[in-house]
């Protein structure tokens, strides 16, 4: 293919395109129960959540979990989440936004820290896989930052996507870190894992709907 000319969005999945907050908080509380921790609310989750995930657990435990504790909590989290994600849906308006961005002649891809082997059939099941140049989930252990994964994702799109005309849309501060790491821009969405207050500290545009996120992405690549 020739040199990339259009704008590109890298979408996050959990908490952004996929409205799975109830499953995530439920899975977190199931993992916490393994260590005798009290359950937390969605509001508490959004106020405290951070990556790497063990640091999030440290905020609640008062210490980092041991390696064996982390392994148990991680396994419980993913087992619970897999059971409850089936009740979750795409975020309102997501399909229309994906269709509209593509129809406007732009490209998009999906990068998630959810395991690749679980992510791909889930995305395919919603009938939206064809909107993306690539769908990449996490390969390797869970719990780390998205930055290295973003670098790999964009390197695999080299020649088709220009990082300087790329906007990452996600719900976590780490999405902005990953964007900065690769020379892309970022827009953060308040409907997922972080509170607006915590997102506003990052220094990138913060929006309350995916529609606003796409409008902001369009503005960023024009600037």
C-alpha positions as CSV (number, residue, x, y, z in Angstrom):
1,X,0.0,0.0,0.0
2,X,1.1,3.6,-0.5
3,X,1.9,6.2,2.1
4,X,-0.8,6.8,4.8
5,X,-2.8,9.9,4.2
6,X,-5.9,9.6,6.3
7,X,-6.6,10.1,10.0
8,X,-6.5,7.0,12.2
9,X,-8.2,6.1,15.5
10,X,-6.8,3.4,17.8
11,X,-9.8,2.3,19.9
12,X,-9.5,0.8,23.4
13,X,-11.9,-2.0,24.1
14,X,-12.8,-2.5,27.8
15,X,-14.6,0.5,29.2
16,X,-14.5,2.3,25.9
17,X,-16.2,0.4,23.0
18,X,-17.3,-2.4,25.3
19,X,-19.4,-1.2,28.2
20,X,-18.3,-3.8,30.7
21,X,-18.0,-1.8,34.0
22,X,-20.3,-4.0,36.0
23,X,-18.4,-7.1,35.0
24,X,-15.0,-5.5,35.7
25,X,-16.0,-4.2,39.2
26,X,-17.7,-7.5,40.0
27,X,-14.5,-9.4,39.0
28,X,-12.4,-7.0,41.0
29,X,-14.5,-7.6,44.1
30,X,-14.3,-11.4,43.5
31,X,-10.5,-11.0,43.4
32,X,-10.5,-8.8,46.5
33,X,-12.6,-11.4,48.4
34,X,-9.7,-13.8,48.1
35,X,-7.7,-11.6,50.4
36,X,-10.6,-10.7,52.7
37,X,-11.0,-7.2,51.3
38,X,-14.3,-5.5,51.4
39,X,-16.1,-4.9,48.0
40,X,-15.8,-1.5,46.4
41,X,-18.2,0.5,44.3
42,X,-17.8,1.7,40.7
43,X,-17.1,5.2,42.0
44,X,-14.3,3.9,44.3
45,X,-12.9,1.8,41.5
46,X,-12.7,4.8,39.2
47,X,-11.1,7.0,41.9
48,X,-8.4,4.4,42.7
49,X,-7.8,2.5,39.5
50,X,-4.3,2.6,38.0
51,X,-1.7,0.5,36.1
52,X,0.2,-1.6,36.6
53,X,-2.6,-3.4,38.3
54,X,-0.6,-4.5,41.4
55,X,-0.3,-0.8,42.2
56,X,-4.1,-0.6,42.2
57,X,-4.3,-3.4,44.6
58,X,-1.6,-1.8,46.8
59,X,-3.9,1.3,47.2
60,X,-6.5,-1.0,48.8
61,X,-4.2,-3.4,50.6
62,X,-1.7,-0.8,51.9
63,X,1.0,-3.0,50.4
64,X,1.8,-4.7,47.1
65,X,0.3,-8.2,46.9
66,X,2.8,-11.0,47.0
67,X,3.5,-13.0,43.8
68,X,1.3,-15.8,45.0
69,X,-1.5,-13.4,46.0
70,X,-1.3,-11.7,42.6
71,X,-1.5,-15.0,40.7
72,X,-4.6,-16.0,42.7
73,X,-6.3,-12.6,42.3
74,X,-5.5,-12.4,38.6
75,X,-6.9,-15.9,38.0
76,X,-10.1,-15.2,40.0
77,X,-10.6,-11.9,38.2
78,X,-10.4,-13.4,34.7
79,X,-12.6,-16.4,35.6
80,X,-15.3,-14.1,37.0
81,X,-15.0,-11.6,34.2
82,X,-15.4,-14.4,31.5
83,X,-18.6,-15.5,33.2
84,X,-20.2,-12.1,33.4
85,X,-19.0,-10.3,30.2
86,X,-21.7,-12.1,28.3
87,X,-24.3,-9.7,29.8
88,X,-22.4,-6.6,28.6
89,X,-23.0,-4.7,25.4
90,X,-21.2,-2.2,23.2
91,X,-21.3,1.4,24.4
92,X,-24.2,3.3,23.1
93,X,-23.6,4.7,19.6
94,X,-20.4,2.7,19.1
95,X,-21.5,0.9,15.9
96,X,-22.7,4.2,14.2
97,X,-19.4,5.9,15.1
98,X,-17.3,3.1,13.7
99,X,-19.3,3.1,10.5
100,X,-19.2,6.9,10.2
101,X,-15.5,7.2,10.7
102,X,-14.8,4.5,8.1
103,X,-17.3,6.0,5.6
104,X,-15.5,9.3,5.9
105,X,-12.4,7.7,4.5
106,X,-10.5,7.3,7.7
107,X,-9.0,4.1,9.2
108,X,-9.3,2.6,12.7
109,X,-7.9,-0.3,14.7
110,X,-8.5,-1.8,18.1
111,X,-5.9,-2.4,20.8
112,X,-6.8,-3.9,24.1
113,X,-5.0,-5.2,27.2
114,X,-7.6,-8.0,27.3
115,X,-6.1,-11.3,26.2
116,X,-5.9,-11.6,22.4
117,X,-7.4,-15.1,22.2
118,X,-10.4,-13.9,24.2
119,X,-10.7,-10.5,22.5
120,X,-10.9,-11.5,18.9
121,X,-14.0,-13.8,19.1
122,X,-15.7,-11.3,21.3
123,X,-15.2,-8.5,18.8
124,X,-16.2,-10.8,16.0
125,X,-19.4,-11.8,17.8
126,X,-20.5,-8.2,17.8
127,X,-20.1,-8.0,14.0
128,X,-17.7,-5.1,14.0
129,X,-14.4,-6.7,13.2
130,X,-14.5,-5.5,9.5
131,X,-14.3,-1.9,10.7
132,X,-10.7,-2.3,11.9
133,X,-7.4,-2.7,10.1
134,X,-6.2,-4.7,13.0
135,X,-7.6,-6.1,16.3
136,X,-4.9,-6.8,18.8
137,X,-5.2,-8.0,22.4
138,X,-2.6,-8.5,25.0
139,X,0.0,-11.2,24.4
140,X,1.9,-12.2,27.5
141,X,1.2,-11.7,31.2
142,X,-1.4,-9.3,32.4
143,X,-1.0,-6.2,34.7
144,X,1.5,-4.0,32.8
145,X,1.3,-0.8,30.7
146,X,-0.1,-0.5,27.2
147,X,2.8,1.5,25.8
148,X,4.9,-1.3,24.5
149,X,1.8,-3.0,23.1
150,X,0.9,0.3,21.3
151,X,4.3,0.5,19.8
152,X,4.0,-3.0,18.4
153,X,0.5,-2.4,17.2
154,X,1.4,0.8,15.2
155,X,4.6,-0.8,13.9
156,X,2.4,-3.5,12.3
157,X,0.4,-0.8,10.7
158,X,3.5,1.0,9.3
159,X,2.8,2.4,5.9
160,X,-0.9,2.4,6.4
161,X,-1.1,4.6,9.4
162,X,0.8,7.8,10.3
163,X,1.3,8.1,14.1
164,X,1.2,11.9,13.8
165,X,-2.3,11.6,12.4
166,X,-3.4,8.9,14.9
167,X,-5.6,9.5,18.0
168,X,-6.0,6.9,20.7
169,X,-9.4,6.9,22.3
170,X,-9.6,5.1,25.7
171,X,-10.9,5.4,29.2
172,X,-7.6,5.2,31.2
173,X,-4.7,7.4,31.9
174,X,-2.5,4.6,30.5
175,X,-4.1,5.1,27.1
176,X,-2.7,8.6,27.0
177,X,0.7,7.3,28.2
178,X,0.7,4.8,25.4
179,X,-0.2,7.4,22.8
180,X,2.5,9.8,24.0
181,X,5.0,6.9,23.8
182,X,4.3,6.4,20.1
183,X,3.9,10.0,19.0
184,X,0.1,9.8,18.7
185,X,-2.6,12.0,20.4
186,X,-5.2,10.8,22.9
187,X,-8.7,11.6,23.9
188,X,-10.0,10.1,27.2
189,X,-13.6,9.0,27.8
190,X,-15.2,9.2,31.3
191,X,-17.5,6.2,30.9
192,X,-15.0,3.5,31.9
193,X,-12.4,2.9,34.5
194,X,-11.3,6.4,35.6
195,X,-13.1,9.4,37.2
196,X,-13.2,12.6,35.3
197,X,-11.0,14.2,38.0
198,X,-8.3,11.6,37.6
199,X,-8.4,11.8,33.8
200,X,-8.2,15.6,33.7
201,X,-4.8,15.4,35.5
202,X,-3.3,13.7,32.4
203,X,-3.3,16.8,30.2
204,X,-5.3,15.6,27.2
205,X,-8.9,16.2,26.1
206,X,-11.5,14.5,28.3
207,X,-15.0,13.8,27.1
208,X,-18.2,12.2,28.4
209,X,-19.4,10.4,25.3
210,X,-17.8,8.5,22.4
211,X,-19.5,10.9,20.0
212,X,-17.5,13.7,21.6
213,X,-14.4,11.6,21.5
214,X,-14.6,11.2,17.7
215,X,-15.4,14.9,17.2
216,X,-12.3,15.7,19.3
217,X,-10.2,13.2,17.4
218,X,-11.2,14.8,14.2
219,X,-10.2,18.2,15.5
220,X,-6.8,17.0,16.7
221,X,-5.8,15.6,13.4
222,X,-6.9,18.7,11.6
223,X,-4.7,20.9,13.9
